[in-house]
């Protein structure tokens, strides 16, 4: 395939959750991949549990040429963009291939570029946004994508009969309540002005670019003509998701759930077809990253498990890049419902030696964390919290636990298990006995979704460069549980400050509010920030058309092709 000078088509490998709603986005999880075997034709045969595409217009396509295989250490939740409650970067990277959003976060991570919409502008004195859709956009079955599809999707995801765990992302829309649910049947004010003009009405003034950066990341359009005859409560479990029809740059080929996903280049994508024939996303154990590259089983990886692995990959001739600033914060999360006394939470924070934890579990590759807001942002204002074992014991005694207490910790993945063991040893020094329970990723999600956990080791990646996308899902009471607030923090002052900051247009006032908020969170100690970590990615040197955003940890697979 010849090298092209056409502008790269940005297909994000991590959306702006990109953050992960405390399900481990950006951190190293281990999920074993099994049941795949390469055939002579270059295709992948899968065992039971796989699904294959049968969409009209894609069934006869030849995807055997120019196959690109990327490894990742954590699986996506589902190929249904509204079937997940995690909001993880792994979920979004899959959905960004199959489905279209209105706009896309550009490489700098601070602005947006056209995708489903060609252009947009504010309307009604800032209380609405008008989007001019691309008339060339098509569904994978050849039907046109129109404003009616976007309206159908908006009405579906706000419908209380439709099971969707991240509905609160849309609570800025007029006609919805604080949970993002329609106030009455089809009350959400998202409307089709004409076939290719969409209008979204907001409850209050919101700059359209701000809404696109913060909330558009979850607004994937669905095909009205294929889903309109189904009851909302039936759509999530319908056979449609066995071979979904989207309007994104890639078509669905097959899936081995939790292990491998095969996608094909959509020739009629309105922004231009990807240059690869087939993209294979394969889940591998973190310990197998380097061996898989050496064996020629992967063309690149989304995140190096360790710095040593990244250096080893570089020695093999791969192009390896590292984010300019730390992109992920690892946290020791405490369920405030089950550990309700803040003195106990503060005591555990005082007991943790963050630098020792980094040295022992990360080979020294990390920076002690002070807040949930990623370093490099003007909004970061963490308070240093030095280890003090005597202070920790004093606080425990004041809380009535002078003789110690027993707690359970849930973890998933090799790195976080090592982190948990270091934390376990440090807490034992103050009389807190921790029982570590290690889960596979799917079982881990089920366990924490039930809200019965006491302690967790998790990670958070914020690729928007805006603190709202960290503090709102993580600490606002409306998002307790599956929507992101896994600590179950319920504090009126925190809610008030988060709401005030989200609506504040004066930069200095907004900055001060976020600083005050971090002081309050430090006092309440809903969880303990452990360390910040940079993201490292790698790919074959002859794989071109790849972009890595060093400021936001976004991965782009655009017009990827092998230089021949």
C-alpha distance (Angstrom), angle and dihedral (degrees) to the residues before:
residue distance angle dihedral
X1 . . .
X2 3.78 . .
X3 3.75 122.2 .
X4 3.78 113.7 -99.0
X5 3.78 130.4 -150.1
X6 3.80 93.4 -158.7
X7 3.80 113.9 124.7
X8 3.79 110.1 -86.9
X9 3.74 116.4 -102.5
X10 3.78 105.9 -128.5
X11 3.76 112.3 -135.8
X12 3.80 105.3 173.9
X13 3.75 118.6 -134.6
X14 3.77 90.1 -166.8
X15 3.75 121.5 30.6
X16 3.75 126.3 -144.8
X17 5.12 90.6 -79.5
X18 2.83 47.8 46.6
X19 2.90 39.9 138.6
X20 3.66 123.0 88.6
X21 3.78 110.4 -136.2
X22 3.76 89.9 -124.4
X23 3.72 95.9 -59.1
X24 3.73 95.3 115.2
X25 3.77 105.6 -81.7
X26 3.76 111.3 176.8
X27 3.77 95.8 6.1
X28 3.75 129.2 103.9
X29 3.75 116.0 -90.3
X30 3.77 125.3 168.8
X31 3.76 120.0 -134.1
X32 3.78 117.8 165.0
X33 3.78 117.3 -127.9
X34 3.75 116.2 -148.4
X35 3.75 142.8 156.6
X36 3.80 101.0 50.5
X37 3.77 127.6 122.5
X38 3.80 129.5 179.0
X39 3.78 116.2 -128.1
X40 3.79 129.1 -155.1
X41 3.77 90.1 -103.2
X42 3.76 90.4 61.6
X43 3.77 93.0 -112.6
X44 3.78 126.8 120.8
X45 3.76 123.1 -117.4
X46 3.79 114.3 -151.6
X47 3.74 132.4 -158.4
X48 3.80 126.7 -127.5
X49 3.79 115.3 -43.6
X50 3.78 96.9 47.6
X51 3.78 126.7 120.2
X52 3.78 128.7 -154.0
X53 3.78 134.3 -153.1
X54 3.76 121.7 -101.0
X55 3.80 100.4 164.7
X56 3.79 115.6 141.9
X57 3.78 111.3 -101.8
X58 3.82 95.5 23.6
X59 3.80 104.4 57.8
X60 3.84 94.1 83.1
X61 3.81 97.1 42.1
X62 3.79 118.9 122.9
X63 3.78 109.9 -131.8
X64 3.80 97.7 163.4
X65 3.81 94.1 103.3
X66 3.80 126.7 77.9
X67 3.79 96.2 10.4
X68 3.81 114.9 -175.7
X69 3.80 117.9 -162.4
X70 3.79 121.8 -164.0
X71 3.77 125.7 -175.0
X72 3.78 126.9 -145.0
X73 3.78 131.7 178.6
X74 3.80 97.3 -136.6
X75 3.79 131.5 48.8
X76 3.77 128.5 -127.0
X77 3.80 115.9 -109.5
X78 3.80 98.6 -128.5
X79 3.80 140.7 -29.8
X80 3.82 88.4 -118.0
X81 3.84 104.6 97.4
X82 3.81 89.2 -149.4
X83 3.78 96.7 39.7
X84 3.79 97.6 82.3
X85 3.78 131.0 77.7
X86 3.81 95.0 -171.6
X87 3.77 102.1 73.5
X88 3.81 88.2 -155.6
X89 3.78 123.1 169.7
X90 3.80 88.6 -117.2
X91 3.79 90.5 57.6
X92 3.78 92.4 48.8
X93 3.78 95.6 47.0
X94 3.81 89.3 59.2
X95 3.79 94.8 44.4
X96 3.80 91.5 47.9
X97 3.79 88.5 63.0
X98 3.80 98.4 47.9
X99 3.80 102.6 35.5
X100 3.79 138.6 37.6
X101 3.78 129.6 -120.9
X102 3.80 125.4 -161.9
X103 3.79 92.9 -108.3
X104 3.73 141.7 -2.2
X105 3.79 133.2 -129.6
X106 3.79 106.8 -112.4
X107 3.76 126.2 -133.4
X108 3.80 97.4 -85.2
X109 3.79 89.3 55.9
X110 3.79 93.4 -133.8
X111 3.80 102.4 85.5
X112 3.79 140.1 37.7
X113 3.79 135.0 -122.2
X114 3.83 130.7 -159.3
X115 3.74 122.4 -81.1
X116 3.82 119.2 142.3
X117 3.81 87.5 3.0
X118 3.81 122.1 53.6
X119 3.79 93.9 -157.5
X120 3.79 142.7 -14.4
X121 3.76 143.5 -166.0
X122 3.79 139.6 -171.5
X123 3.79 118.8 -100.5
X124 3.80 139.6 -175.2
X125 3.81 93.1 35.8
X126 3.80 92.7 -53.9
X127 3.81 97.3 -48.2
X128 3.82 93.1 105.1
X129 3.78 140.6 36.1
X130 3.80 126.6 -146.8
X131 3.81 119.4 -153.2
X132 3.80 124.1 -162.9
X133 3.80 105.3 -149.8
X134 3.79 125.9 -143.5
X135 3.83 106.9 -101.8
X136 3.81 90.5 -153.6
X137 3.80 95.0 60.9
X138 3.81 113.3 119.3
X139 3.76 138.3 -176.4
X140 3.78 116.0 -118.3
X141 3.82 88.3 -103.4
X142 3.81 90.8 57.9
X143 3.82 99.5 -103.2
X144 3.85 117.4 132.0
X145 3.79 121.1 -103.5
X146 3.80 109.4 -127.6
X147 3.79 139.0 176.1
X148 3.79 88.0 -97.5
X149 3.83 89.1 66.7
X150 3.80 90.8 54.7
X151 3.81 91.6 48.3
X152 3.81 90.7 48.3
X153 3.81 89.9 51.6
X154 3.81 92.7 48.3
X155 3.80 92.2 50.8
X156 3.81 91.5 46.6
X157 3.80 98.3 51.2
X158 3.81 93.0 46.8
X159 3.80 92.9 47.4
X160 3.85 110.2 108.4
X161 3.82 89.7 -142.4
X162 3.80 89.7 62.5
X163 3.81 111.3 81.7
X164 3.81 107.7 -130.8
X165 3.79 124.0 151.9
X166 3.82 98.0 -163.6
X167 3.81 97.7 50.0
X168 3.81 91.6 123.4
X169 3.82 88.1 75.1
X170 3.80 86.0 78.2
X171 3.80 99.9 47.9
X172 3.82 90.1 110.2
X173 3.81 90.0 72.1
X174 3.78 117.6 101.8
X175 3.78 110.3 -110.5
X176 3.83 95.4 36.8
X177 3.79 131.5 100.0
X178 3.82 126.3 -131.0
X179 3.81 90.8 -77.8
X180 3.80 92.6 55.1
X181 3.81 91.8 -108.8
X182 3.81 119.4 136.9
X183 3.82 111.5 -100.0
X184 3.80 90.7 -138.3
X185 3.81 134.2 -3.6
X186 3.82 109.9 -49.6
X187 3.80 91.0 -14.8
X188 3.81 94.0 138.0
X189 3.79 107.2 114.6
X190 3.79 101.5 -133.4
X191 3.78 107.6 126.9
X192 3.81 142.7 179.7
X193 3.81 108.5 -125.6
X194 3.80 87.9 -175.0
X195 3.82 135.8 -28.4
X196 3.79 93.3 -66.4
X197 3.80 104.6 24.9
X198 3.80 121.5 83.5
X199 3.81 126.0 -171.0
X200 3.80 124.6 -163.0
X201 3.81 117.4 -167.6
X202 3.80 118.5 -153.8
X203 3.80 132.2 -153.8
X204 3.79 90.9 -125.2
X205 3.79 140.8 2.9
X206 3.81 110.7 -56.4
X207 3.82 124.2 167.2
X208 3.78 105.2 -122.1
X209 3.82 93.4 -129.6
X210 3.81 90.7 52.7
X211 3.80 90.9 52.5
X212 3.80 91.2 48.1
X213 3.82 93.3 51.4
X214 3.80 95.8 44.4
X215 3.82 104.9 34.4
X216 3.80 111.8 11.8
X217 3.81 89.2 78.4
X218 3.82 89.6 83.4
X219 3.80 100.0 38.3
X220 3.81 103.5 99.3
X221 3.80 116.9 166.8
X222 3.82 119.1 -122.2
X223 3.83 127.7 -158.2
X224 3.79 110.1 -98.1
X225 3.81 92.9 -167.3
X226 3.83 91.4 61.0
X227 3.82 100.2 38.7
X228 3.82 107.2 30.6
X229 3.81 95.0 92.1
X230 3.81 93.3 55.2
X231 3.79 123.4 90.3
X232 3.84 110.5 -112.5
X233 3.78 91.7 -118.2
X234 3.83 91.0 54.8
X235 3.80 99.3 49.7
X236 3.80 98.3 78.3
X237 3.82 92.8 57.5
X238 3.81 97.8 35.9
X239 3.80 125.3 120.6
X240 3.80 88.8 -112.0
X241 3.82 89.8 90.3
X242 3.81 92.5 57.4
X243 3.80 87.4 73.8
X244 3.81 107.0 4.7
X245 3.78 123.3 -161.7
X246 3.79 112.1 -141.5
X247 3.78 136.5 161.3
X248 3.80 98.8 -126.0
X249 3.81 129.0 113.8
X250 3.81 93.6 -88.6
X251 3.78 133.7 55.7
X252 3.79 124.1 -143.3
X253 3.81 116.5 -104.4
X254 3.80 107.2 163.0
X255 3.77 144.0 -32.5
X256 3.76 134.9 -151.7
X257 3.78 97.6 -163.9
X258 3.79 113.7 -113.4
X259 3.78 92.4 -2.4
X260 3.79 117.0 56.9
X261 3.78 139.4 5.6
X262 3.81 124.6 -169.4
X263 3.80 119.8 -159.4
X264 3.80 130.9 179.7
X265 3.79 131.5 -145.7
X266 3.83 110.4 -97.4
X267 3.79 104.5 -133.7
X268 3.82 94.0 -159.8
X269 3.79 98.3 47.9
X270 3.78 106.3 143.3
X271 3.81 94.1 -130.2
X272 3.79 93.1 47.6
X273 3.78 131.6 -77.5
X274 3.81 118.0 -81.8
X275 3.78 112.1 -104.0
X276 3.78 95.4 -125.3
X277 3.78 121.1 84.2
X278 3.78 96.4 -143.1
X279 3.80 135.3 6.2
X280 3.80 117.8 -152.6
X281 3.81 117.9 -165.6
X282 3.78 108.7 -163.9
X283 3.78 127.9 -173.7
X284 3.79 113.0 -138.4
X285 3.76 136.0 174.7
X286 3.80 111.5 -96.4
X287 3.81 89.4 -122.7
X288 3.82 90.6 58.2
X289 3.80 97.8 54.5
X290 3.79 97.8 99.7
X291 3.79 96.4 37.5
X292 3.81 90.2 51.4
X293 3.79 90.7 53.2
X294 3.78 92.2 46.4
X295 3.80 90.1 51.0
X296 3.79 91.4 52.3
X297 3.81 92.5 -116.2
X298 3.83 94.3 124.6
X299 3.78 136.1 39.6
X300 3.79 92.9 -157.3
X301 3.80 146.9 -25.1
X302 3.79 134.0 -120.2
X303 3.77 96.2 -138.2
X304 3.76 134.1 8.3
X305 3.82 111.3 -128.2
X306 3.82 91.5 -140.0
X307 3.78 140.0 2.5
X308 3.80 88.8 -109.6
X309 3.81 89.2 57.0
X310 3.79 90.7 50.1
X311 3.81 91.2 50.9
X312 3.79 90.8 47.8
X313 3.80 90.1 51.6
X314 3.81 89.4 50.1
X315 3.80 90.2 52.1
X316 3.80 87.6 54.9
X317 3.78 89.9 59.9
X318 3.79 99.1 -98.5
X319 3.78 122.0 140.8
X320 3.82 105.4 -115.1
X321 3.81 123.2 -172.2
X322 3.80 132.3 -177.7
X323 3.79 129.2 -153.2
X324 3.79 113.8 -102.7
X325 3.80 92.1 -129.3
X326 3.80 131.5 23.9
X327 3.79 108.3 -82.9
X328 3.79 103.3 -175.2
X329 3.77 133.1 55.7
X330 3.80 119.1 -158.9
X331 3.79 114.8 -150.0
X332 3.77 140.9 -165.2
X333 3.78 98.7 -137.7
X334 3.79 123.3 -156.9
X335 3.80 122.4 -162.2
X336 3.81 100.8 -128.0
X337 3.82 91.1 -159.9
X338 3.79 92.0 60.0
X339 3.82 96.8 32.8
X340 3.78 97.6 38.4
X341 3.82 101.9 161.7
X342 3.80 109.3 88.6
X343 3.82 89.9 -154.5
X344 3.82 88.7 65.2
X345 3.80 90.5 49.7
X346 3.81 91.3 47.1
X347 3.80 90.5 48.5
X348 3.80 91.5 55.7
X349 3.79 90.0 48.6
X350 3.81 91.3 53.4
X351 3.81 89.6 49.7
X352 3.81 96.0 58.6
X353 3.79 121.0 93.5
X354 3.79 101.1 -157.2
X355 3.80 97.4 -172.0
X356 3.80 91.8 50.6
X357 3.81 88.4 49.5
X358 3.82 90.5 52.4
X359 3.80 92.3 47.7
X360 3.80 94.5 48.7
X361 3.81 102.2 39.0
X362 3.83 103.3 27.0
X363 3.79 102.9 32.5
X364 3.79 87.8 -113.0
X365 3.81 93.8 -60.0
X366 3.78 102.4 132.6
X367 3.80 145.0 61.3
X368 3.84 124.6 -117.5
X369 3.80 108.6 -103.3
X370 3.79 126.6 -134.0
X371 3.81 103.0 176.6
X372 3.80 142.7 11.7
X373 3.82 91.1 -107.9
X374 3.78 111.8 94.8
X375 3.86 116.5 -113.4
X376 3.78 117.1 -102.8
X377 3.78 93.1 48.0
X378 3.78 118.0 113.2
X379 3.79 86.4 -132.3
X380 3.78 95.9 63.1
X381 3.79 109.6 113.0
X382 3.76 107.8 155.0
X383 3.81 122.8 170.9
X384 3.80 115.3 -130.9
X385 3.78 111.3 -117.1
X386 3.80 110.8 -165.7
X387 3.78 120.7 -158.7
X388 3.80 112.1 -98.6
X389 3.80 115.9 170.2
X390 3.80 94.0 -177.3
X391 3.82 91.3 52.5
X392 3.81 89.7 48.2
X393 3.82 92.1 53.4
X394 3.81 90.7 46.3
X395 3.82 91.9 53.5
X396 3.81 91.7 47.8
X397 3.79 90.4 52.3
X398 3.81 91.5 49.3
X399 3.81 88.6 52.4
X400 3.82 90.6 52.7
X401 3.79 97.8 -102.6
X402 3.79 100.8 106.9
X403 3.80 88.8 134.4
X404 3.80 91.5 51.5
X405 3.81 133.4 -112.0
X406 3.80 140.8 -119.0
X407 3.82 123.4 -120.7
X408 3.81 136.8 173.5
X409 3.79 124.4 -130.0
X410 3.83 125.5 -160.6
X411 3.82 120.6 -153.9
X412 3.80 140.2 164.9
X413 3.79 127.7 -161.7
X414 3.80 136.6 32.0
X415 3.81 99.2 -91.1
X416 3.79 94.3 46.9
X417 3.77 91.3 46.5
X418 3.81 88.8 55.9
X419 3.80 89.2 47.8
X420 3.80 90.4 49.8
X421 3.81 91.7 52.9
X422 3.81 92.0 53.8
X423 3.82 90.9 48.1
X424 3.81 89.2 47.1
X425 3.81 91.8 55.3
X426 3.80 92.9 46.9
X427 3.81 94.3 48.8
X428 3.80 90.5 49.0
X429 3.82 87.5 65.2
X430 3.82 90.0 67.2
X431 3.80 96.1 41.5
X432 3.82 99.7 -95.4
X433 3.80 107.8 131.7
X434 3.81 112.3 -157.3
X435 3.79 123.6 -160.8
X436 3.84 108.0 -156.7
X437 3.81 116.7 -146.5
X438 3.82 114.1 -167.2
X439 3.82 117.9 -156.2
X440 3.77 137.0 -177.8
X441 3.81 109.2 -111.9
X442 3.80 98.1 -98.9
X443 3.79 94.0 47.0
X444 3.80 89.7 44.7
X445 3.80 91.3 57.0
X446 3.79 91.3 48.4
X447 3.80 91.0 50.4
X448 3.81 96.6 50.3
X449 3.80 93.4 40.2
X450 3.80 87.1 62.8
X451 3.83 88.3 61.1
X452 3.79 93.8 -134.5
X453 3.81 95.6 119.0
X454 3.79 122.7 112.0
X455 3.82 100.7 -169.6
X456 3.83 133.4 16.3
X457 3.79 139.2 178.4
X458 3.81 107.6 -142.4
X459 3.77 142.7 151.8
X460 3.77 137.8 -133.4
X461 3.80 129.3 -158.5
X462 3.79 120.2 -169.4
X463 3.80 113.4 -168.3
X464 3.81 97.7 171.1
X465 3.82 97.4 76.5
X466 3.80 87.2 -134.7
X467 3.83 122.4 109.8
X468 3.81 93.1 -144.2
X469 3.75 89.2 75.4
X470 3.79 89.9 57.5
X471 3.77 104.7 40.2
X472 3.82 100.1 38.3
X473 3.82 98.4 57.6
X474 3.79 94.7 32.8
X475 3.80 102.5 47.3
X476 3.82 113.2 12.3
X477 3.81 111.0 108.5
X478 3.81 92.0 -133.3
X479 3.81 88.5 66.7
X480 3.81 98.0 51.9
X481 3.78 113.0 145.5
X482 3.78 123.9 -0.3
X483 3.81 94.1 9.1
X484 3.80 91.0 70.7
X485 3.80 110.0 -82.5
X486 3.80 93.6 104.7
X487 3.81 89.4 160.4
X488 3.81 89.5 64.4
X489 3.79 90.6 -135.8
X490 3.80 111.6 177.4
X491 3.79 111.7 -178.4
X492 3.81 124.6 148.1
X493 3.81 93.9 -151.8
X494 3.81 91.5 52.0
X495 3.82 91.4 49.0
X496 3.81 91.4 48.4
X497 3.80 93.2 50.8
X498 3.81 93.3 46.0
X499 3.81 91.4 49.8
X500 3.81 92.3 45.8
X501 3.81 93.2 49.6
X502 3.80 92.6 48.4
X503 3.82 91.0 55.9
X504 3.82 98.2 38.4
X505 3.81 114.9 109.1
X506 3.82 96.5 -179.8
X507 3.83 105.7 92.4
X508 3.83 96.5 -149.8
X509 3.80 93.7 48.0
X510 3.80 90.1 47.3
X511 3.79 90.3 50.2
X512 3.80 92.4 51.2
X513 3.81 92.3 48.0
X514 3.79 91.5 54.1
X515 3.80 90.3 48.1
X516 3.81 90.9 51.8
X517 3.78 89.1 47.5
X518 3.80 92.7 54.7
X519 3.82 90.3 50.8
X520 3.81 89.3 52.4
X521 3.80 92.2 48.1
X522 3.78 90.4 49.3
X523 3.79 89.0 55.6
X524 3.81 95.2 47.0
X525 3.81 92.8 42.2
X526 3.84 97.1 -158.0
X527 3.78 86.2 171.0
X528 3.79 139.4 -9.1
X529 3.82 120.0 -111.9
X530 3.81 105.2 -137.0
X531 3.79 110.2 -178.6
X532 3.79 145.3 -23.2
X533 3.78 119.2 -126.0
X534 3.79 133.8 -169.1
X535 3.78 122.4 -130.4
X536 3.81 121.8 -118.6
X537 3.78 125.5 -165.8
X538 3.77 132.8 -177.7
X539 3.78 140.1 -169.1
X540 3.77 141.1 167.2
X541 3.78 113.5 -74.7
X542 3.81 92.0 -125.1
X543 3.83 92.2 54.9
X544 3.79 106.4 100.6
X545 3.80 133.0 -176.5
X546 3.80 92.9 52.0
X547 3.79 121.6 134.1
X548 3.78 128.4 -170.5
X549 3.76 119.2 -168.6
X550 3.78 104.9 -141.3
X551 3.80 93.4 -165.4
X552 3.79 101.0 50.4
X553 3.83 105.8 22.6
X554 3.79 90.7 -120.0
X555 3.79 115.1 153.5
X556 3.77 120.0 -150.3
X557 3.77 126.1 -162.0
X558 3.73 102.5 -176.8
X559 3.75 125.2 145.5
X560 3.78 89.4 -5.5
X561 3.77 115.2 175.8
X562 3.76 139.9 148.2
X563 3.78 115.9 -101.8
X564 3.77 105.9 -124.9
